[in-house]
């Protein structure tokens, strides 16, 4: 039985799909005006694991993650750069895909772009106007009338009256109520626009996800995910728009991952305290970043720092070292799979699930010499469990000998040459020279391991 913590009910609930054997999942994606930072990476990795686990349970999954390729930030950045919006957004879409691929994330089944869904947005806005949930303001904008939707605030737990008391109408806005939000923005000079029944303009942010999710997945689907910061107002507004337009319950399970924090502050571009994925990958292996993200329960805050990533590196090294030199192609053992599944079925508890991987690594090391066949079965199990999390996807030698692109020091050929020189010194019983070479390699961050099969090495 799979339990999912539903943000709307604030409790773990047994997962029961709308259609047996099928899961429809929508995740709010990136606004593509800059490179992805670690907060974006957490969204990608968390819901990649959800996607993988649902498939491992035998579900047929339709995974949709949208791309916002038109908004104020994009328009400003393109103008600052002196380039077209299409050129800017395509460059950062390509970069996003590169980052996601590096982190081992499977591609979503559908990846709609906002600019490709304008007709669907216009249809939904027209329906909301016809039903009395939206109105055309004096400035040409179209607004959603929050007072018309009973239950506004149920996802975030916010009281509309309390929100209204602290809200204000910005200069240039013509809405009837401070809580009303824009569905369609009237065109401004120099900005891109599309024709509509209410004049040329472009969509508001919230309507984009309502239109794309219902178009791709239908009126009512199983799981909607995204970062905690989207719960209000974005997801709250999605519920109001979608349910008013379709007359159907919008989403059965809401999932929100916690923030990535630096010095107890949320990592974000607005605070200018963010690290891009590619900056971090200059120093750390992509699987180390992925392990770092999965080492915390997805709803909890994730504290970023070199110490945490170094710990992820040490942990992943232990797992890959256990797999080194062992055929992991056999049939996995049942008991560890059952323990792993129990943790994953408890709201995707990856920190506890990882403990099963270390149990298997311990068994491999214990049986390596005394029971090679048993060691192979545990290696096959470890490899299979890693695949469920998108970990241990490299060859052990490739990972253990990996070094950052920006790192100096000895390359693989130089290391192998020094190891051969050390071997010759040992054959000649020149122990002083053998120790000197070992010390030279250690100083270069290379650890040697002498065994019956010869000398192996890894970077530390």
C-alpha positions, 0 to 999 in steps of 0.5 A: 500500500502506497501512502502519499502525504497530501498537502491539501488534507495535511495527512498521509493518504492511501494512494488510489488512482482514479483509473486502476493501474494508471497514474496521471501526474503533473509537475510545475516546471521551470521558467526558462530565463536562466540556468537551473539552480539546486532548488530546481534540481530538487524538484526534478530529482524528487519527482523523477523518483516518484515517477520511477517508483510508480512505474516500479509498482506497475503503474502506467504513468503519464508524467507531465512537466510544463515549461513556462516560456513567456512571462515578465522575467523572460521578456526583461531578460531578452530585452537586456540581452538584446535577443529574441524571446525564442532564442533566449528560452530555447537556450535555457530549455536546452540547458535545463535538459542537459542538467536534468540528464546529467542528474539522471532524471528520466524525461517526462512523457509530455513537456508542453510549453506555455506558448504552445497552449495559448488556444487552450488558455483562451478557451478556459478563460472564455468559459470562466467569463461565461460562467461568471467567474471572471470579468474583463476590467477597464484596462483590458485585463481579464481577472478571476473573481476569487469571491465567486469560488467557494473554498478558496484557500483550502490547499494553503489553509489561508483565510480569504478575509485575512488575505484581503485585509493585508492585500492591496491593489497595485498601481495600474491594476483594475481588479474589483478585489485585491485577491482577484488575479489576472488571467489575461494581460492586455498587450503593452508596447514592445511586448509579445502578444496574441489575439483574443476575444478581449483584445491582444495580450498574453496569459497570466502565469496561473492559467498556464498550468490549469490549461496545460494540465487539463489538456494533457491529463483531462478534467481531474487527475491523480498527482500534482507536484511542485515546490513548496513555494508554489502552494500559494498563490499558484496552486491555490489559483489553479484549483479555483480556475480549473474547478470553476471551468470544468466543474470537476475536482481538480487534483486528488493528491498534492505533493510539495517538496521542501526548500533548499536552504543556504544559511537558513534562507531559501535558495532563490534567484530573487535573494541572489543566494543560489548555486546553479546546477552546472556550477555545482557539477564543476566540483561534484559528480552528478550522482553525488548531487542526486544522492545529496537530494535523496538523503533528506525526506522530500518534504523537509528543508534541504541544507546545502553546503560543501560538508553535505555534498562531501558526505554524499560523496563518501556515502556513494563511494562506499556503495560503488566500492562494494560493487567494484569487481563483482558481476551484478547481473544476477537475480535480486534477493526478495527480502531487501526488495521488500524492506526497500519497498516498505520505506518507499511506500511510506511517502517516498522515504528515500533516507530510510530506503538508502539504508537498505542499500548500505545493508546490501553493500555490507553483505557484499563486503562480508561475502566477497571472499568466502561466498562469491555467489552470495556476494553476486546476489547481493550485488545484483540486489544493490544495483536493482535498488540503486536503479529505483532511485536513479543511483549506481548507474555508472560502472564502479571504475568510472565513478571511483576514478572520476574527477571534476572537469576543473580539477588539476593534478594527475590524469588517469594515464599518469596514475597508472604509470606511477602504479606500474613504477611502484609495482616494479619497486615492490618486485625489486624489494625497494620498499622505500621507493614503493612507499614514496610513490604511494605517498606521492599518489596520496598527496594527489588525492589517489588512494591505492588498494592492494589485493589478491587481484592486484592494485586498484585505485580511486580518487578521494 
